[in-house]
């Protein structure tokens, strides 16, 4: 059987194509966490509403990238930010997704 040279094979060589970019780059910033909270009255089991207002807060998240911290240890370095009831509801819906 005669041996063929690479020049004679033509376009039958395997083509790999361009390399993919790889995984996305890591975050290039220090996370600055805020904890949004709102003050609200609590409805008791007997149907009455409390006179005092109590804070309801969400999980801390980064202002720049939106990363949500699931651990409670970051509450100490997070900034508390009071928001309105409507803003609290929209932020709560965004964190569920």
C-alpha positions in Angstrom: 0.0 0.0 0.0 1.5 3.3 -1.0 2.0 5.9 1.7 0.4 9.3 1.1 1.9 12.6 2.1 0.0 15.2 4.1 -0.1 17.5 1.0 -2.0 14.8 -0.9 -4.6 14.3 1.8 -6.1 17.8 1.3 -8.9 18.9 3.5 -9.6 15.5 5.2 -7.6 16.5 8.4 -9.6 17.0 11.6 -10.3 20.7 12.2 -10.6 21.6 15.9 -11.9 25.2 15.6 -11.3 28.1 17.9 -11.1 27.5 21.7 -14.0 28.7 23.8 -13.5 31.5 26.3 -13.7 29.2 29.3 -15.5 30.0 32.6 -16.5 33.5 33.3 -14.1 35.6 35.2 -14.3 36.0 39.0 -15.7 39.1 40.7 -13.2 41.9 40.5 -14.5 43.8 43.5 -14.9 43.5 47.3 -18.5 42.8 48.0 -20.4 45.6 49.8 -23.5 44.0 51.4 -26.7 45.8 52.4 -29.6 44.4 54.3 -32.9 46.0 53.2 -35.5 46.2 56.0 -38.9 47.7 56.6 -40.7 48.5 59.8 -44.2 47.0 60.0 -46.9 46.3 62.5 -47.6 42.6 63.3 -51.1 41.1 63.2 -51.5 38.7 66.2 -53.3 35.4 66.2 -56.4 36.9 67.9 -56.7 39.4 65.0 -55.5 42.5 66.8 -52.6 44.6 65.4 -49.6 45.6 67.5 -49.0 49.2 68.4 -45.2 48.8 68.0 -43.5 48.4 64.6 -41.1 45.5 64.1 -38.3 45.2 61.6 -38.6 42.7 58.7 -35.4 42.2 56.8 -34.1 40.4 53.7 -30.9 38.5 53.2 -27.8 40.7 52.6 -26.8 41.2 49.0 -24.0 43.0 47.2 -24.8 46.4 45.7 -22.6 46.0 42.6 -23.1 42.4 41.5 -26.3 41.3 43.4 -24.7 38.3 45.1 -26.9 37.1 48.0 -25.2 35.9 51.1 -27.0 33.0 52.7 -25.0 32.9 55.9 -26.0 35.1 58.9 -22.4 35.8 59.8 -22.3 38.6 57.3 -25.0 40.6 59.0 -22.4 42.2 61.2 -20.5 43.8 58.3 -23.6 44.7 56.2 -25.2 48.1 56.1 -28.9 48.3 57.1 -31.1 50.2 54.7 -34.7 51.0 55.4 -37.0 50.8 52.4 -40.7 51.3 51.9 -43.2 48.4 51.9 -43.6 48.4 48.1 -39.8 48.4 47.6 -39.5 45.6 50.2 -42.0 43.5 48.3 -40.3 43.9 45.0 -36.8 43.1 46.5 -38.3 40.0 48.2 -39.7 38.8 44.8 -36.3 39.4 43.1 -34.5 37.3 45.7 -36.8 34.4 45.2 -35.8 34.0 41.6 
